[in-house]
Amino acid sequence: MVNTKVSLCGLELENPVIPASGTFGYGEEFAELYDINILGSFSFKGTTKEPRFGNPTPRIAECSAGMLNSVGLQNPGIEAVCADILPKMKRYFKKPVIANIGGFSLEEYVYCCQKADQADNVGLIELNISCPNVHGGGMSFGTSPASAAEVTAAVKKVCKKPIFVKLSPNVADIAAVAKACEDAGADGIALINTLLGMRIDLRRRTPVLANKKGGFSGDAIFPVALRMVYDVYEAVKIPVIGMGGVSSAEDVIEMMMAGATAVEIGAANLVNPFVCKEILAELPEKAAELGIAKIADIIGVAH
């Protein structure tokens, strides 16, 4: 029997499989399809201080081996999430969840993280400084080591729970940003968020997305994400959550060999809502086939 347990800064997970923020909502719709308590955890929708409708439509575009999204952090705001959604979530998910927090200022990040930190069913906070689909916030905090360190340090002052900083791939040196976050007190690193991309409508001769550019995700970005997880694992001593183009049990194992302790599945959930369930069914089989008795033993073995 393969042992699939992993630990993220003291948060014990039965397995490393985690649906990624923005692709799983608050879990409620998926809970109608299967028992989501089989998951290690899940990262809920990116949450800001004020409610947000998000970007104008169209905000989804198809691509070969992936998709573009420019949703723009649509969410009901941190007050509604903490007062209504998180308590309701306990009815269908019995494990700690991951709170993905976005923002447009240092003060907003601090406020929202402090609120999420106080929720008893939040196990850790995913500090999202890498969303490419909002103006004046999000990715702008994660594009330089100095600004990433500043927001990390500010949030760490008000939070007791582990802070995993979610990084953007749209930078020159992602390892340097990760190291700056570690030095500022981050408990872990999550990567990668989406790559910046666009599509053009040939007949209308204009960008497909109303926001012009959006985040590119899906199978095509897996090799890029894998390389960045590998680089960051070498640069830091804190745990890494890997994501980007993951859609199979083999991808999960490969991410872990590159250095990920846990692995998030994003765009694949939008193609196949049962993908995480299927990956969980296949993971022990594939691990046994590869002679892996304990999944945690393969973290970083490719180094």
C-alpha positions as CSV (number, residue, x, y, z in Angstrom):
1,M,0.0,0.0,0.0
2,V,1.5,3.3,-1.1
3,N,1.7,6.0,1.6
4,T,0.4,9.3,-0.1
5,K,0.6,11.6,3.0
6,V,2.6,14.9,2.8
7,S,3.0,17.8,5.2
8,L,3.0,21.5,4.4
9,C,4.5,23.4,7.4
10,G,2.6,21.2,9.9
11,L,-0.6,20.9,7.8
12,E,-0.9,17.2,7.3
13,L,-2.5,16.2,4.0
14,E,-3.7,12.7,3.2
15,N,-2.4,13.2,-0.4
16,P,-0.6,15.9,-2.4
17,V,-3.6,16.6,-4.7
18,I,-5.1,20.1,-4.4
19,P,-7.4,21.9,-6.9
20,A,-6.0,25.3,-7.7
21,S,-7.6,28.6,-6.9
22,G,-10.0,30.0,-9.6
23,T,-10.8,26.5,-11.0
24,F,-12.7,25.0,-8.1
25,G,-14.8,27.9,-6.8
26,Y,-15.5,27.2,-3.1
27,G,-15.9,23.5,-3.8
28,E,-19.7,23.4,-3.5
29,E,-20.5,22.6,-7.1
30,F,-17.8,19.9,-7.2
31,A,-19.1,18.4,-3.9
32,E,-22.4,17.7,-5.8
33,L,-20.4,15.5,-8.2
34,Y,-18.2,13.5,-5.8
35,D,-17.0,13.4,-2.2
36,I,-14.3,16.2,-2.3
37,N,-13.1,15.1,1.1
38,I,-10.8,12.6,-0.8
39,L,-8.7,15.7,-1.8
40,G,-5.6,16.7,0.2
41,S,-7.2,20.2,0.3
42,F,-8.3,22.8,-2.1
43,S,-7.5,26.5,-2.8
44,F,-10.6,28.6,-3.0
45,K,-11.3,31.6,-5.3
46,G,-8.9,34.5,-5.1
47,T,-10.4,36.9,-2.5
48,T,-10.0,40.6,-2.2
49,K,-11.2,43.1,0.4
50,E,-14.1,44.5,-1.6
51,P,-16.5,42.4,-3.8
52,R,-15.5,42.3,-7.4
53,F,-17.5,41.6,-10.5
54,G,-14.2,41.0,-12.4
55,N,-13.2,42.1,-15.9
56,P,-15.6,42.8,-18.8
57,T,-16.5,39.9,-21.1
58,P,-15.4,38.1,-23.2
59,R,-12.9,36.9,-20.6
60,I,-12.2,33.3,-21.7
61,A,-10.4,32.3,-25.0
62,E,-9.5,28.8,-26.2
63,C,-6.0,27.9,-27.3
64,S,-4.2,24.8,-28.5
65,A,-3.3,22.7,-25.4
66,G,-4.7,25.3,-23.0
67,M,-6.9,28.4,-22.5
68,L,-6.7,32.1,-21.7
69,N,-8.6,33.7,-18.9
70,S,-9.1,37.2,-17.8
71,V,-11.7,36.8,-15.1
72,G,-10.1,39.5,-12.9
73,L,-10.6,38.1,-9.4
74,Q,-14.4,38.0,-9.4
75,N,-15.3,37.3,-5.8
76,P,-17.8,38.4,-3.0
77,G,-15.1,40.0,-0.8
78,I,-13.3,38.8,2.3
79,E,-16.1,39.8,4.7
80,A,-18.7,37.6,2.9
81,V,-16.2,34.8,2.5
82,C,-15.4,34.7,6.3
83,A,-18.9,35.3,7.5
84,D,-20.9,33.2,5.1
85,I,-18.9,30.9,2.8
86,L,-16.3,29.5,5.1
87,P,-18.9,28.4,7.8
88,K,-21.1,26.9,5.1
89,M,-18.1,25.1,3.6
90,K,-17.7,23.0,6.7
91,R,-20.9,21.1,5.8
92,Y,-19.4,19.6,2.7
93,F,-15.6,19.7,3.3
94,K,-14.2,18.5,6.6
95,K,-10.6,19.4,6.2
96,P,-8.7,22.7,6.4
97,V,-8.8,24.7,3.1
98,I,-6.3,27.0,1.5
99,A,-7.2,30.7,1.4
100,N,-6.0,32.4,-1.8
101,I,-5.7,36.2,-1.1
102,G,-5.3,38.8,-3.8
103,G,-5.0,42.6,-3.4
104,F,-4.3,46.0,-4.9
105,S,-2.3,47.5,-2.0
106,L,-0.1,46.4,0.9
107,E,-2.9,47.4,3.3
108,E,-5.4,45.3,1.5
109,Y,-3.2,42.2,1.5
110,V,-2.6,42.7,5.3
111,Y,-6.3,43.2,6.0
112,C,-7.5,40.2,4.0
113,C,-4.8,37.8,5.2
114,Q,-5.5,38.7,8.8
115,K,-9.2,38.0,8.3
116,A,-8.5,34.6,6.7
117,D,-6.0,33.8,9.4
118,Q,-8.7,33.9,12.0
119,A,-11.0,31.4,10.2
120,D,-10.7,28.0,11.9
121,N,-11.1,26.0,8.7
122,V,-8.3,27.8,6.9
123,G,-5.2,25.7,7.1
124,L,-2.8,28.0,5.2
125,I,-2.8,31.2,3.2
126,E,-1.8,31.4,-0.4
127,L,-0.6,35.0,-0.9
128,N,-1.4,35.7,-4.5
129,I,1.0,38.3,-5.7
130,S,0.9,37.0,-9.3
131,C,-2.5,37.5,-10.9
132,P,-1.9,38.9,-14.4
133,N,-5.5,39.9,-15.0
134,V,-6.0,42.9,-12.8
135,H,-4.6,46.4,-13.1
136,G,-2.8,48.2,-10.3
137,G,-2.3,45.2,-8.1
138,G,-1.8,41.4,-8.2
139,M,1.2,40.7,-10.4
140,S,2.8,44.1,-9.8
141,F,3.7,42.9,-6.3
142,G,5.4,39.8,-7.5
143,T,7.5,41.1,-10.4
144,S,10.5,42.2,-8.2
145,P,12.2,40.6,-5.2
146,A,11.9,43.8,-3.2
147,S,8.2,44.3,-3.6
148,A,7.5,40.6,-3.1
149,A,9.5,40.6,0.1
150,E,7.7,43.8,1.3
151,V,4.3,42.3,1.1
152,T,5.4,39.0,2.5
153,A,6.9,40.6,5.6
154,A,3.8,42.8,6.1
155,V,1.5,39.8,6.0
156,K,3.7,37.6,8.2
157,K,3.4,40.2,11.0
158,V,-0.3,39.7,11.4
159,C,-0.7,36.0,10.6
160,K,-0.1,32.9,12.7
161,K,-0.9,30.4,9.9
162,P,1.6,29.4,7.2
163,I,2.0,31.9,4.3
164,F,2.7,30.4,0.9
165,V,3.6,33.1,-1.6
166,K,2.2,32.4,-5.1
167,L,4.6,33.6,-7.7
168,S,4.3,34.8,-11.3
169,P,6.2,33.1,-14.1
170,N,6.3,36.5,-15.9
171,V,9.6,37.5,-14.4
172,A,13.3,37.3,-15.4
173,D,14.4,35.3,-12.4
174,I,11.7,33.5,-10.4
175,A,14.2,31.9,-8.1
176,A,15.4,35.3,-6.9
177,V,11.8,36.4,-6.1
178,A,11.3,33.1,-4.2
179,K,14.5,33.6,-2.2
180,A,13.4,37.2,-1.3
181,C,10.1,35.9,0.0
182,E,11.9,33.2,2.1
183,D,14.2,35.8,3.5
184,A,11.1,38.0,4.4
185,G,9.6,35.1,6.4
186,A,7.5,33.1,3.9
187,D,6.7,29.6,5.1
188,G,6.4,28.3,1.6
189,I,6.2,29.1,-2.1
190,A,3.5,28.3,-4.6
191,L,4.2,28.4,-8.4
192,I,3.4,29.0,-11.1
193,N,0.5,31.3,-11.8
194,T,-0.5,31.7,-15.4
195,L,1.7,33.0,-18.3
196,L,0.7,36.2,-19.9
197,G,-0.8,35.7,-23.4
198,M,-3.4,36.8,-26.0
199,R,-5.4,35.8,-29.0
200,I,-6.7,37.9,-31.9
201,D,-10.0,37.5,-33.7
202,L,-9.0,37.3,-37.4
203,R,-12.4,38.5,-38.7
204,R,-12.8,41.4,-36.2
205,R,-9.1,42.1,-36.2
206,T,-9.1,42.8,-32.5
207,P,-8.0,40.9,-29.4
208,V,-10.5,38.2,-28.4
209,L,-10.4,39.2,-24.7
210,A,-12.0,42.4,-23.6
211,N,-8.9,42.9,-21.4
212,K,-6.7,42.2,-24.5
213,K,-4.3,40.0,-22.5
214,G,-5.0,37.1,-20.1
215,G,-3.5,34.3,-18.2
216,F,-2.4,31.2,-20.3
217,S,-2.9,27.9,-18.6
218,G,-3.3,24.2,-19.5
219,D,-1.1,21.3,-20.7
220,A,1.2,23.5,-22.8
221,I,2.7,25.3,-19.8
222,F,3.7,22.1,-17.9
223,P,7.3,22.0,-18.9
224,V,7.8,25.7,-18.1
225,A,6.1,25.2,-14.7
226,L,8.2,22.1,-14.0
227,R,11.5,24.0,-14.8
228,M,10.5,26.9,-12.5
229,V,9.6,24.5,-9.6
230,Y,13.0,22.8,-10.1
231,D,14.8,26.2,-10.0
232,V,12.9,27.4,-6.9
233,Y,13.5,24.2,-5.0
234,E,17.2,24.7,-5.5
235,A,17.0,28.3,-4.3
236,V,15.0,28.0,-1.1
237,K,14.8,25.7,1.9
238,I,11.0,26.1,2.5
239,P,8.4,23.8,0.9
240,V,7.0,24.3,-2.6
241,I,3.5,23.8,-4.0
242,G,3.8,23.1,-7.7
243,M,1.2,23.8,-10.4
244,G,0.9,24.7,-14.0
245,G,-0.5,22.3,-16.7
246,V,-0.9,19.4,-14.4
247,S,-3.5,16.9,-15.6
248,S,-2.4,13.4,-14.7
249,A,-1.0,11.2,-11.9
250,E,2.3,11.1,-13.9
251,D,2.4,14.9,-13.9
252,V,1.9,15.0,-10.1
253,I,4.8,12.6,-9.6
254,E,7.0,14.6,-12.0
255,M,6.3,17.8,-10.2
256,M,7.1,16.2,-6.9
257,M,10.4,14.9,-8.2
258,A,11.2,18.4,-9.4
259,G,10.7,19.6,-5.8
260,A,7.0,20.1,-5.0
261,T,5.6,18.8,-1.7
262,A,2.0,19.2,-3.0
263,V,0.6,19.8,-6.4
264,E,-2.3,21.9,-7.6
265,I,-4.5,21.1,-10.6
266,G,-6.0,24.1,-12.3
267,A,-7.3,24.4,-15.9
268,A,-7.8,20.6,-16.1
269,N,-10.8,21.0,-13.7
270,L,-12.5,23.1,-16.2
271,V,-12.2,20.5,-18.9
272,N,-13.0,17.5,-16.7
273,P,-14.6,18.2,-13.3
274,F,-13.6,14.6,-12.2
275,V,-9.9,15.0,-13.0
276,C,-8.7,15.3,-9.4
277,K,-10.7,12.2,-8.4
278,E,-9.2,10.3,-11.4
279,I,-5.7,11.5,-10.5
280,L,-6.2,10.3,-6.9
281,A,-7.3,6.9,-8.1
282,E,-4.3,6.5,-10.4
283,L,-1.7,8.0,-8.1
284,P,-1.1,4.9,-5.8
285,E,-1.1,2.6,-8.9
286,K,1.5,4.7,-10.7
287,A,3.6,5.1,-7.6
288,A,3.6,1.4,-7.0
289,E,4.5,0.8,-10.6
290,L,7.5,3.1,-10.2
291,G,8.6,1.4,-6.9
292,I,7.5,4.3,-4.7
293,A,6.3,3.2,-1.3
294,K,6.0,6.6,0.3
295,I,5.1,9.6,-1.9
296,A,6.9,12.1,0.3
297,D,10.2,10.3,-0.4
298,I,10.3,11.5,-4.0
299,I,10.2,15.2,-3.2
300,G,13.2,16.7,-5.0
301,V,14.8,13.4,-6.1
302,A,15.5,14.8,-9.6
303,H,18.2,17.0,-8.0
